[in-house]
């Protein structure tokens, strides 16, 4: 009985679903999930409609690329940009994008106060609000480390589940209207 309880405790997710150890038949992720890609394109279009130019700077990221970013500010030069090692980021599963704004000259900006459409509001926050309406969650809302360029769709999957081989289907849709 104790073994059953132990297995239940360690191998059930937050919703109470039993999860096997690892799904070894899952191929590695090599690109953005099709729904994430579709919604990223929609975000760029909706932002353009209100006078904001958005550049998607990153999508899927390999575990090796993630580890290189993780090492910045630790074992390599630069500032710390992430607290996620390879396999611990939604980018590694094709479920996250990063973005920047483009000014009138086409230069990428990561300026949270920039108001290129001159409506008295931060373009960055306008883009984040649009993203949340179409189903992304925003790294700027995180309680700890704020990752302002980061948008993700987890489709209800934790990093633990994703690392064990679980994946959202190609037609699954994110919840919308959040945030």
VMD Tcl script that draws the C-alpha trace (Angstrom):
set ca {
  {0.00 0.00 0.00}
  {2.82 2.41 0.85}
  {4.39 1.83 -2.59}
  {1.08 2.65 -4.31}
  {0.76 5.87 -2.33}
  {4.36 6.76 -3.11}
  {3.79 6.16 -6.83}
  {0.60 8.23 -6.72}
  {2.40 11.10 -5.02}
  {5.35 11.21 -7.41}
  {3.67 10.32 -10.71}
  {0.43 12.26 -10.69}
  {0.17 15.75 -12.05}
  {-1.66 18.66 -10.48}
  {-4.95 17.47 -12.06}
  {-4.60 14.01 -10.51}
  {-3.76 12.25 -13.79}
  {-1.35 9.34 -13.46}
  {1.75 9.95 -15.55}
  {4.13 7.19 -16.63}
  {7.83 7.64 -16.02}
  {8.93 8.68 -19.53}
  {7.47 8.31 -22.99}
  {10.53 7.04 -24.86}
  {8.80 7.11 -28.27}
  {8.47 10.90 -28.36}
  {10.57 12.44 -31.14}
  {12.59 15.53 -30.25}
  {10.90 18.88 -30.86}
  {12.60 20.83 -33.65}
  {10.20 23.70 -34.40}
  {7.39 25.81 -33.02}
  {4.10 24.08 -32.32}
  {1.77 24.96 -35.23}
  {-0.74 26.73 -32.97}
  {2.01 28.81 -31.34}
  {3.30 29.78 -34.79}
  {-0.21 30.69 -35.98}
  {-0.83 32.83 -32.89}
  {2.59 34.49 -33.16}
  {1.71 35.54 -36.70}
  {-1.69 36.77 -35.49}
  {0.04 38.80 -32.76}
  {2.30 40.51 -35.31}
  {-0.73 41.32 -37.49}
  {-2.88 42.63 -34.63}
  {-0.03 44.78 -33.32}
  {0.55 46.21 -36.82}
  {-3.15 47.12 -36.97}
  {-2.63 49.47 -33.99}
  {0.63 50.89 -35.33}
  {3.13 48.68 -33.50}
  {5.82 46.70 -35.33}
  {6.71 43.46 -33.59}
  {9.68 41.25 -34.39}
  {9.67 37.63 -33.23}
  {13.29 37.18 -32.14}
  {13.21 33.55 -31.02}
  {10.95 30.53 -31.19}
  {11.99 26.93 -30.70}
  {15.34 26.64 -28.95}
  {17.38 23.45 -28.66}
  {18.53 22.25 -25.26}
  {22.10 23.11 -26.28}
  {21.09 26.68 -27.14}
  {19.19 26.89 -23.84}
  {22.27 25.77 -21.92}
  {24.38 28.41 -23.70}
  {21.90 31.08 -22.59}
  {21.81 29.65 -19.08}
  {25.60 29.86 -18.87}
  {25.59 33.62 -19.63}
  {26.55 35.44 -16.47}
  {27.60 32.18 -14.86}
  {30.36 30.42 -16.78}
  {30.47 32.77 -19.78}
  {30.47 36.55 -20.10}
  {27.31 38.59 -20.05}
  {24.36 39.19 -17.80}
  {22.12 36.39 -16.58}
  {19.24 36.13 -19.05}
  {17.50 32.94 -17.91}
  {17.14 30.63 -14.96}
  {16.06 27.69 -17.14}
  {18.57 25.04 -18.17}
  {18.15 22.92 -21.30}
  {14.87 21.02 -21.07}
  {13.43 23.44 -18.51}
  {12.10 26.08 -20.93}
  {8.92 26.07 -22.97}
  {11.14 27.19 -25.87}
  {12.68 23.69 -25.85}
  {9.25 22.23 -26.63}
  {8.25 24.74 -29.32}
  {5.73 26.40 -27.03}
  {7.35 29.82 -26.51}
  {8.49 32.86 -28.45}
  {10.45 35.99 -27.61}
  {9.74 39.34 -29.21}
  {11.07 42.85 -29.61}
  {9.58 46.05 -30.97}
  {10.77 47.74 -34.14}
  {11.10 51.51 -34.29}
  {10.29 53.54 -37.43}
  {13.80 52.87 -38.79}
  {13.43 49.10 -38.30}
  {15.76 48.90 -35.29}
  {14.86 46.27 -32.69}
  {14.03 47.70 -29.27}
  {13.55 46.12 -25.86}
  {12.32 49.39 -24.34}
  {9.33 48.88 -22.05}
  {8.43 52.60 -22.21}
  {8.62 53.09 -26.00}
  {5.43 54.58 -27.49}
  {6.00 54.40 -31.22}
  {2.31 54.61 -32.08}
  {2.04 57.75 -29.92}
  {-1.15 56.86 -28.12}
  {0.21 57.57 -24.63}
  {0.63 53.86 -23.78}
  {3.70 51.64 -23.68}
  {3.83 49.64 -26.92}
  {5.42 46.78 -25.00}
  {2.47 46.54 -22.63}
  {0.01 46.89 -25.51}
  {1.65 43.91 -27.25}
  {1.62 41.90 -24.00}
  {-2.11 42.63 -23.60}
  {-2.81 41.54 -27.19}
  {-0.77 38.38 -26.66}
  {-2.72 37.46 -23.54}
  {-6.03 38.01 -25.35}
  {-5.07 35.48 -28.02}
  {-3.86 32.85 -25.55}
  {-0.24 33.52 -24.63}
  {0.96 33.91 -21.08}
  {3.55 36.65 -20.58}
  {6.87 36.42 -18.74}
  {6.33 39.98 -17.51}
  {3.57 38.65 -15.24}
  {5.84 36.18 -13.48}
  {6.22 36.72 -9.75}
  {9.97 36.09 -9.58}
  {12.28 36.73 -12.51}
  {10.49 38.95 -15.04}
  {11.09 37.87 -18.64}
  {9.45 40.73 -20.55}
  {10.19 39.50 -24.12}
  {8.83 35.99 -23.36}
  {5.42 34.65 -24.43}
  {4.35 31.02 -24.08}
  {1.43 28.64 -24.48}
  {1.64 25.67 -22.14}
  {-1.68 24.04 -23.15}
  {-1.92 22.76 -19.56}
  {1.40 20.90 -19.65}
  {4.08 21.40 -17.03}
  {7.79 21.30 -17.87}
  {7.90 18.01 -15.95}
  {5.26 16.49 -18.25}
  {6.91 17.85 -21.39}
  {10.32 16.53 -20.33}
  {8.75 13.10 -19.90}
  {7.46 13.09 -23.47}
  {3.94 14.45 -23.23}
  {3.00 16.90 -26.00}
  {-0.06 18.93 -26.95}
  {-1.67 17.75 -30.18}
  {-1.36 19.88 -33.32}
  {-4.97 21.10 -33.13}
  {-5.20 21.94 -29.42}
  {-6.11 25.57 -28.74}
  {-4.96 27.79 -25.88}
  {-7.35 29.38 -23.44}
  {-7.98 32.98 -24.47}
  {-8.95 36.18 -22.74}
  {-6.44 35.82 -19.92}
  {-4.62 38.45 -18.04}
}
mol new
graphics top color blue
foreach p $ca { graphics top sphere $p radius 0.5 }
foreach p [lrange $ca 0 end-1] q [lrange $ca 1 end] { graphics top cylinder $p $q radius 0.2 }
display resetview
